[in-house]
Amino acid sequence: MRNQGLGSWPARRARMTPDRVALSHGGGRATYRELHARVNRLASALRDLGVRRGDRVAYLGVNHPALVETFFAAGTLGAIFVPLNTRLAAPELDRILRDAGPAVLLAGAEHAELAASLPARPADHGELTAAGDPAPIDEPVDRDEVCLIMYTSGTTGTPKGAMLTHANLTWNTFNLLVDVPLAHDEVTLISAPLFHIAALAQTLVPTVLKGGTAVLEPAFDVERTFDLIEAERVTVMFGVPAMFAFLSRSPRWPEADLSSLRYLLCGGAPVPEPLIRAYQDRGLTFLQGYGMTETSPGALFLAAEHSVAKAGTAGVPCFFSDVRLVGPDGAPAAPGEPGEVHVRGPNVTPGYWRRPEETAKVLSQDGWFRSGDIGVADEDGYVRISDRINDMIISGGENVYPAEVESALYGHPDVAECAVIGVPDDRWGEVGKALVVLRPDAKGGGADLLAYLDGRLARFKIPKYVEFVPQLPRNAAGKVLKAQLRTSHGAP
């Protein structure tokens, strides 16, 4: 094949295992032969619309076979796929589309009306697929061409389009398969949104490479997740810590049939150690990792055999990636000392779409990407991710990393969720404020929580204030929106 990119993968899978089920969604199933034919039809129709190599093809919608087909069809033509976050408001989507400049915008049925109001040429996936030619397309596509532009969550500013090449995504898949021996019969539950990199690159893409089945769900739901694990005999699932916490707090948790599960992939935020123990008690092991959109996303990984001894860390650098921790003075951080996480490897973005200045700020000439995250390595090189640099609290000259405080709070039986932010203080400059969602049967109060931390954390790390809230704001990837909390709860 002349196409060396991901757009060729349905064809490569169809010639090897045409009758295996590729996608399961809403009771319907599609084999790899069927997926290949539908991708060809859609690619043909997009080409008839004028889509060519390097053009952007945007998609607005929840997890659905149409999204998967659009991703591969764009890659078939050498076009660039741009998945859009369905939780963004129309003005935010407007800004992204004006930046990306797509040749066409496809949308799921539930977002068709919104898509029609946005500054892009709308097209109907169903009509295009029905009208397209199923004949194979073998457009020459090089692995170093851009496959995907994924806009970062924008928790600290305006979203930027991270460009990821076919090679970036392929090497990320290799990194994952080194540590997670996925088999040909995997059944992967994908309920985290595919418009974020972890669901797309850590679950869908590796599952297609191995010829497994991707079970697509439009959203995460606790009851539905338990039902699908049992009915589909799910073997792999990815989730952010909040998703796994919701499952562990369900009344169904003690008796749920989880016997089919082989691998639980978890990322997106530091995993509280009490949550790790809850799953270990059920005989289940988190395969934790750390990464970001710009690293496709894998940078660090904690293998299963070290999940107990190194619980709470994100592991060591992935096989084909290098990670270093850099102190404020630019020197390497010693074990036990915090430093900014830098990543280099074939999975690292070539830069941001149309933003050379932003690219230069984070990507050195020799290929090191500055993450903006703080990590601490132990003597064995296992890295614990502390926080975003912007989230760090400086109290009386001491650095306080909210994730460490949050992990300690999660050990209290009354705490369902929590987030710690910095608030102004006349004496110390800044102190911690804990925003806590209580469990329904909680009995204690704020003083009880602070007393619980005494002796577990250094005094300067213990928040000065506790405020109880009904819920924490999160983005679609499950990350707590700290900037929003600082705006709404930033007063002492």
C-alpha positions as CSV (number, residue, x, y, z in Angstrom):
1,M,0.0,0.0,0.0
2,R,1.2,3.5,-0.7
3,N,-0.7,4.8,2.3
4,Q,1.5,4.3,5.3
5,G,-0.7,6.2,7.7
6,L,-3.6,5.3,10.0
7,G,-6.1,5.7,7.2
8,S,-4.9,2.4,5.8
9,W,-5.5,0.5,9.0
10,P,-9.1,-0.6,8.2
11,A,-7.9,-2.0,4.9
12,R,-4.9,-3.8,6.5
13,R,-7.2,-5.3,9.2
14,A,-9.9,-6.3,6.6
15,R,-7.4,-8.3,4.6
16,M,-6.2,-10.1,7.8
17,T,-9.4,-10.6,9.8
18,P,-12.4,-9.5,7.7
19,D,-15.0,-11.2,9.8
20,R,-14.0,-10.1,13.2
21,V,-16.3,-7.5,14.9
22,A,-14.6,-4.1,14.7
23,L,-17.2,-1.9,16.3
24,S,-20.2,-2.5,18.6
25,H,-22.6,0.3,19.2
26,G,-26.2,0.5,20.4
27,G,-26.8,-3.2,19.7
28,G,-25.4,-3.0,16.2
29,R,-22.1,-4.5,15.0
30,A,-19.7,-4.0,12.1
31,T,-17.0,-6.3,11.0
32,Y,-13.6,-5.1,9.7
33,R,-14.8,-5.9,6.2
34,E,-17.8,-3.6,6.7
35,L,-15.8,-0.9,8.4
36,H,-13.3,-0.9,5.5
37,A,-16.1,-0.6,2.9
38,R,-17.8,2.2,4.8
39,V,-14.5,4.1,5.3
40,N,-13.9,3.8,1.5
41,R,-17.4,5.1,0.7
42,L,-17.0,8.1,3.0
43,A,-13.5,8.9,1.7
44,S,-14.7,8.7,-1.9
45,A,-17.6,11.1,-1.1
46,L,-15.3,13.5,0.7
47,R,-13.0,13.5,-2.3
48,D,-16.0,14.3,-4.5
49,L,-16.6,17.3,-2.2
50,G,-13.1,18.5,-3.0
51,V,-11.3,17.3,0.1
52,R,-7.6,16.8,-0.6
53,R,-4.3,16.1,1.2
54,G,-3.7,18.4,4.1
55,D,-7.3,19.7,4.2
56,R,-9.0,19.6,7.6
57,V,-12.1,17.4,8.2
58,A,-13.9,18.3,11.4
59,Y,-16.3,16.2,13.3
60,L,-18.7,17.3,16.1
61,G,-20.4,14.4,18.0
62,V,-20.3,11.9,20.7
63,N,-18.7,8.4,20.4
64,H,-20.3,6.8,17.4
65,P,-19.2,4.7,14.4
66,A,-19.6,7.8,12.3
67,L,-16.8,9.5,14.2
68,V,-14.5,6.4,13.8
69,E,-15.3,6.2,10.1
70,T,-14.6,10.0,9.6
71,F,-11.2,9.6,11.4
72,F,-10.1,6.8,9.1
73,A,-11.6,8.3,6.0
74,A,-9.7,11.6,6.5
75,G,-6.5,9.5,6.9
76,T,-7.3,7.6,3.7
77,L,-7.2,10.8,1.7
78,G,-4.2,12.3,3.6
79,A,-6.5,14.9,5.1
80,I,-6.3,16.0,8.7
81,F,-9.0,15.0,11.2
82,V,-10.2,17.6,13.7
83,P,-12.4,16.2,16.5
84,L,-14.5,18.8,18.3
85,N,-15.3,18.8,22.0
86,T,-19.1,18.5,22.2
87,R,-19.2,20.2,25.6
88,L,-17.9,23.5,24.2
89,A,-20.3,26.4,23.7
90,A,-21.0,27.7,20.2
91,P,-18.6,30.7,20.5
92,E,-15.8,28.4,21.6
93,L,-16.4,26.0,18.7
94,D,-16.6,29.0,16.4
95,R,-13.1,30.1,17.4
96,I,-11.6,26.6,17.0
97,L,-13.2,26.2,13.5
98,R,-11.9,29.6,12.4
99,D,-8.5,28.5,13.5
100,A,-8.6,25.1,12.0
101,G,-10.2,26.2,8.7
102,P,-11.8,22.8,7.9
103,A,-12.9,22.0,4.3
104,V,-16.0,20.2,5.7
105,L,-17.7,19.7,9.1
106,L,-19.6,16.4,9.8
107,A,-21.7,16.1,12.9
108,G,-23.7,13.5,14.8
109,A,-27.4,13.7,14.6
110,E,-27.7,15.3,18.1
111,H,-25.3,18.1,17.0
112,A,-26.5,18.7,13.4
113,E,-28.4,21.9,14.2
114,L,-25.4,23.4,16.1
115,A,-23.0,22.4,13.3
116,A,-25.2,24.2,10.7
117,S,-24.7,27.4,12.6
118,L,-20.9,27.2,12.7
119,P,-18.4,28.7,10.3
120,A,-17.7,25.5,8.3
121,R,-19.2,23.7,5.3
122,P,-21.6,21.1,6.9
123,A,-22.1,17.7,5.4
124,D,-24.2,14.7,6.4
125,H,-22.2,11.6,7.2
126,G,-25.1,9.2,6.3
127,E,-25.7,10.8,3.0
128,L,-22.0,10.9,2.1
129,T,-21.5,7.2,3.0
130,A,-24.5,6.1,1.1
131,A,-23.4,8.0,-2.0
132,G,-19.7,7.1,-1.9
133,D,-17.9,4.5,-4.0
134,P,-16.7,1.5,-2.0
135,A,-13.7,0.9,-4.3
136,P,-10.4,0.9,-2.4
137,I,-8.5,4.2,-2.3
138,D,-4.7,4.1,-2.0
139,E,-3.6,7.7,-1.7
140,P,0.1,8.0,-0.9
141,V,0.4,9.2,2.7
142,D,3.6,9.4,4.6
143,R,3.8,8.6,8.3
144,D,5.3,12.1,9.0
145,E,2.3,13.9,7.6
146,V,-0.2,15.4,10.1
147,C,-3.0,13.0,10.9
148,L,-4.9,14.9,13.5
149,I,-5.3,18.3,15.1
150,M,-6.6,18.0,18.6
151,Y,-7.4,21.1,20.5
152,T,-6.1,21.1,24.1
153,S,-8.7,21.5,26.8
154,G,-7.9,25.1,27.5
155,T,-8.0,24.8,31.3
156,T,-5.3,27.5,31.4
157,G,-6.1,29.5,28.4
158,T,-7.4,29.5,24.8
159,P,-7.3,26.1,23.3
160,K,-4.4,25.4,20.9
161,G,-4.4,22.8,18.1
162,A,-1.8,20.2,18.8
163,M,-0.7,18.6,15.5
164,L,-0.1,14.8,15.7
165,T,1.4,12.9,12.8
166,H,0.6,9.4,11.7
167,A,4.0,8.5,13.1
168,N,3.3,10.1,16.5
169,L,0.1,8.0,16.9
170,T,1.8,4.8,15.6
171,W,4.8,5.2,18.0
172,N,2.4,5.9,20.9
173,T,0.6,2.6,20.0
174,F,4.0,0.8,20.1
175,N,4.7,2.3,23.5
176,L,1.4,1.1,24.8
177,L,1.8,-2.4,23.5
178,V,5.2,-2.8,25.0
179,D,3.6,-2.5,28.5
180,V,0.0,-3.8,27.8
181,P,0.0,-7.1,25.9
182,L,-3.3,-6.5,24.1
183,A,-4.6,-9.7,22.4
184,H,-6.6,-10.2,19.2
185,D,-9.7,-10.9,21.2
186,E,-9.8,-7.8,23.3
187,V,-13.2,-6.1,23.8
188,T,-12.5,-2.5,24.6
189,L,-15.1,-0.3,26.3
190,I,-14.8,3.3,25.1
191,S,-17.0,5.6,27.0
192,A,-14.5,8.4,27.5
193,P,-14.9,10.9,24.7
194,L,-13.0,10.2,21.5
195,F,-12.5,13.9,20.9
196,H,-9.8,13.6,23.7
197,I,-6.5,11.9,23.0
198,A,-6.5,9.2,25.6
199,A,-9.7,7.5,24.4
200,L,-8.7,7.8,20.8
201,A,-5.0,6.8,21.0
202,Q,-4.9,4.6,24.1
203,T,-8.0,2.5,23.3
204,L,-9.5,2.8,19.8
205,V,-6.3,2.9,17.8
206,P,-4.5,0.0,19.6
207,T,-7.7,-2.1,19.5
208,V,-8.0,-1.7,15.7
209,L,-4.3,-2.5,15.3
210,K,-4.8,-5.8,17.2
211,G,-8.1,-6.6,15.5
212,G,-10.2,-6.4,18.7
213,T,-13.7,-5.0,19.2
214,A,-14.3,-1.4,20.2
215,V,-17.6,-1.0,22.2
216,L,-18.6,2.7,21.6
217,E,-20.7,4.5,24.2
218,P,-21.9,8.1,23.8
219,A,-21.1,8.9,27.5
220,F,-20.0,7.3,30.7
221,D,-22.8,6.0,32.9
222,V,-22.2,3.9,36.0
223,E,-25.1,1.5,35.6
224,R,-24.5,1.1,31.8
225,T,-20.8,0.4,32.4
226,F,-21.6,-2.5,34.8
227,D,-24.2,-3.8,32.3
228,L,-21.8,-3.6,29.4
229,I,-18.9,-5.2,31.2
230,E,-21.1,-8.2,31.9
231,A,-23.0,-8.4,28.6
232,E,-20.1,-7.7,26.2
233,R,-17.5,-9.5,28.4
234,V,-15.3,-6.3,28.3
235,T,-11.6,-7.0,28.7
236,V,-10.2,-3.5,28.5
237,M,-11.5,-0.1,29.6
238,F,-10.0,3.3,30.0
239,G,-11.1,6.0,32.4
240,V,-10.0,9.0,34.4
241,P,-9.9,8.6,38.2
242,A,-13.3,10.2,38.6
243,M,-14.9,7.5,36.5
244,F,-13.4,4.7,38.4
245,A,-14.3,6.4,41.7
246,F,-17.9,6.6,40.6
247,L,-17.9,2.8,39.9
248,S,-16.3,1.9,43.2
249,R,-18.9,4.0,45.1
250,S,-21.9,2.3,43.4
251,P,-24.1,-0.1,45.4
252,R,-23.4,-2.6,42.6
253,W,-19.6,-2.6,43.2
254,P,-19.3,-5.4,45.7
255,E,-21.3,-7.9,43.6
256,A,-20.7,-6.7,40.0
257,D,-19.4,-9.3,37.6
258,L,-16.0,-8.0,36.6
259,S,-14.4,-11.3,35.8
260,S,-13.8,-10.5,32.1
261,L,-11.7,-7.5,32.8
262,R,-8.0,-7.8,32.0
263,Y,-6.7,-4.3,31.9
264,L,-7.9,-1.0,33.5
265,L,-6.1,1.9,31.9
266,C,-6.2,5.1,34.0
267,G,-4.9,8.5,33.3
268,G,-5.9,12.2,33.0
269,A,-5.1,13.1,36.6
270,P,-3.1,11.7,39.6
271,V,-4.9,8.6,40.9
272,P,-5.6,8.8,44.7
273,E,-4.0,5.9,46.5
274,P,-7.3,4.9,48.4
275,L,-8.9,4.4,44.9
276,I,-6.0,2.2,43.9
277,R,-6.5,0.1,47.0
278,A,-10.2,-0.2,46.4
279,Y,-9.6,-1.8,43.0
280,Q,-6.7,-4.0,44.3
281,D,-9.1,-5.4,46.9
282,R,-11.3,-6.6,44.0
283,G,-8.3,-8.2,42.4
284,L,-8.1,-5.5,39.7
285,T,-5.0,-3.5,38.9
286,F,-4.8,0.0,37.5
287,L,-2.3,0.4,34.6
288,Q,-1.6,4.0,35.3
289,G,0.1,6.4,32.9
290,Y,0.8,10.0,32.4
291,G,0.8,12.0,29.2
292,M,-0.9,14.8,27.4
293,T,-2.3,15.6,24.0
294,E,1.1,16.8,22.8
295,T,2.7,13.5,23.5
296,S,0.0,11.4,21.7
297,P,-0.4,10.9,24.9
298,G,1.8,8.4,26.5
299,A,5.0,9.6,28.3
300,L,5.1,7.6,31.6
301,F,3.7,4.2,32.4
302,L,3.4,2.1,35.5
303,A,3.5,-1.6,34.6
304,A,1.3,-4.1,36.4
305,E,4.1,-5.8,38.2
306,H,5.0,-2.5,39.9
307,S,1.5,-1.3,40.6
308,V,1.6,-2.2,44.3
309,A,5.2,-1.3,45.2
310,K,5.0,2.0,43.3
311,A,1.4,2.8,43.8
312,G,0.6,6.5,43.3
313,T,3.4,7.1,40.8
314,A,2.9,7.4,37.1
315,G,5.7,5.0,36.4
316,V,8.8,5.4,34.3
317,P,9.3,6.7,30.7
318,C,7.5,4.6,28.0
319,F,9.9,2.4,26.0
320,F,10.3,4.8,23.0
321,S,10.1,8.0,25.0
322,D,12.5,9.9,27.2
323,V,11.4,12.0,30.2
324,R,13.5,14.4,32.4
325,L,12.6,16.6,35.3
326,V,14.0,20.1,35.3
327,G,14.3,22.4,38.2
328,P,13.6,26.2,38.2
329,D,17.3,26.9,37.5
330,G,17.2,24.7,34.4
331,A,19.3,21.9,36.1
332,P,18.1,18.3,36.4
333,A,16.0,17.8,39.5
334,A,17.5,15.3,42.0
335,P,15.5,12.4,43.3
336,G,12.9,13.7,45.7
337,E,13.0,17.2,44.3
338,P,10.2,18.6,42.2
339,G,10.9,19.5,38.6
340,E,9.0,20.3,35.4
341,V,8.3,17.3,33.2
342,H,10.0,17.4,29.8
343,V,9.3,14.7,27.2
344,R,11.1,13.8,24.0
345,G,10.4,11.0,21.5
346,P,8.7,10.0,18.2
347,N,5.3,10.5,19.9
348,V,5.9,14.2,20.6
349,T,4.0,16.8,18.5
350,P,5.8,18.7,15.9
351,G,3.9,21.8,17.2
352,Y,0.7,23.8,17.4
353,W,-1.3,24.5,14.3
354,R,-0.5,28.0,12.9
355,R,1.2,29.0,16.2
356,P,4.9,29.0,15.7
357,E,5.5,31.3,18.7
358,E,3.5,29.1,21.0
359,T,5.4,26.1,19.7
360,A,8.7,27.7,20.3
361,K,7.8,28.3,24.0
362,V,7.3,24.6,24.7
363,L,9.4,22.7,22.1
364,S,13.2,23.0,22.3
365,Q,15.3,22.8,19.1
366,D,16.5,19.4,20.2
367,G,12.9,18.1,20.6
368,W,12.2,18.4,24.3
369,F,8.6,19.3,25.1
370,R,7.9,21.3,28.2
371,S,4.7,19.9,29.8
372,G,4.0,22.6,32.4
373,D,3.5,19.8,35.0
374,I,5.5,19.2,38.1
375,G,6.9,15.7,38.9
376,V,9.1,14.1,41.6
377,A,11.1,11.0,40.9
378,D,12.2,8.5,43.5
379,E,15.6,6.8,43.7
380,D,14.4,4.2,41.2
381,G,13.2,6.7,38.6
382,Y,9.5,6.3,39.2
383,V,7.8,9.7,38.8
384,R,4.9,11.0,40.8
385,I,3.0,13.8,39.1
386,S,2.4,16.6,41.6
387,D,0.6,19.3,39.8
388,R,0.4,21.9,37.1
389,I,2.9,24.7,37.6
390,N,0.0,27.1,37.5
391,D,-1.8,25.1,40.2
392,M,1.1,25.1,42.7
393,I,0.5,27.0,45.9
394,I,3.4,29.0,47.4
395,S,2.7,29.4,51.1
396,G,5.2,31.2,53.2
397,G,7.9,30.4,50.7
398,E,7.1,26.7,50.7
399,N,5.7,24.9,47.6
400,V,2.5,23.1,48.2
401,Y,1.3,20.6,45.5
402,P,-2.6,20.3,45.7
403,A,-2.6,16.8,44.3
404,E,-0.7,15.6,47.3
405,V,-3.2,17.2,49.7
406,E,-6.1,15.9,47.7
407,S,-4.7,12.4,47.8
408,A,-4.5,12.6,51.6
409,L,-8.1,14.0,51.8
410,Y,-9.4,11.1,49.7
411,G,-8.4,8.8,52.5
412,H,-11.1,10.3,54.8
413,P,-14.3,8.2,54.7
414,D,-16.5,11.3,54.3
415,V,-14.8,12.6,51.2
416,A,-16.3,11.7,47.8
417,E,-14.4,14.3,45.7
418,C,-12.1,17.1,46.5
419,A,-10.0,19.8,45.0
420,V,-7.5,22.2,46.6
421,I,-6.8,25.7,45.4
422,G,-4.7,28.6,46.7
423,V,-6.4,31.7,48.1
424,P,-4.8,35.0,49.3
425,D,-3.5,35.3,52.8
426,D,-2.1,38.4,54.6
427,R,0.5,36.4,56.5
428,W,1.6,33.6,54.2
429,G,0.8,35.2,50.8
430,E,-1.2,32.2,49.9
431,V,-2.8,29.2,51.7
432,G,-4.8,26.2,50.7
433,K,-8.6,26.0,50.4
434,A,-10.2,22.5,50.1
435,L,-13.4,22.2,48.2
436,V,-15.0,19.0,49.2
437,V,-18.0,16.9,47.9
438,L,-19.1,14.8,50.9
439,R,-20.5,11.3,50.7
440,P,-24.2,11.0,51.5
441,D,-23.5,9.3,54.8
442,A,-20.9,11.8,55.9
443,K,-20.9,12.6,59.7
444,G,-18.0,15.0,60.2
445,G,-17.3,18.7,59.3
446,G,-14.5,20.8,58.1
447,A,-12.6,20.8,61.4
448,D,-12.7,17.0,61.4
449,L,-11.2,16.9,57.9
450,L,-8.3,19.2,58.9
451,A,-7.7,17.2,62.0
452,Y,-7.5,14.1,59.9
453,L,-4.7,15.7,57.8
454,D,-2.7,16.7,60.9
455,G,0.2,14.2,61.2
456,R,-0.4,13.0,57.6
457,L,0.9,16.1,56.0
458,A,3.4,18.8,57.0
459,R,1.5,21.7,58.7
460,F,2.2,24.1,55.9
461,K,0.5,21.8,53.5
462,I,-2.8,21.5,55.4
463,P,-5.4,23.8,53.9
464,K,-6.5,26.7,56.1
465,Y,-10.1,26.6,54.8
466,V,-12.6,23.9,53.9
467,E,-15.7,24.6,51.9
468,F,-18.3,22.0,51.0
469,V,-19.7,22.0,47.5
470,P,-22.3,19.9,45.7
471,Q,-20.0,19.0,42.8
472,L,-16.7,19.9,41.1
473,P,-16.6,21.4,37.6
474,R,-14.9,19.1,35.2
475,N,-14.1,19.1,31.5
476,A,-15.0,16.3,29.2
477,A,-11.7,14.5,30.0
478,G,-12.7,14.4,33.6
479,K,-10.1,17.0,34.8
480,V,-11.2,19.3,37.5
481,L,-11.3,22.9,36.2
482,K,-9.1,24.6,38.7
483,A,-9.2,27.9,36.9
484,Q,-12.9,28.0,37.2
485,L,-12.7,27.1,40.9
486,R,-10.2,29.9,41.5
487,T,-12.7,32.3,40.0
488,S,-15.7,31.1,41.8
489,H,-14.2,30.1,45.2
490,G,-10.9,32.0,45.3
491,A,-11.8,34.2,48.2
492,P,-10.6,33.1,51.7
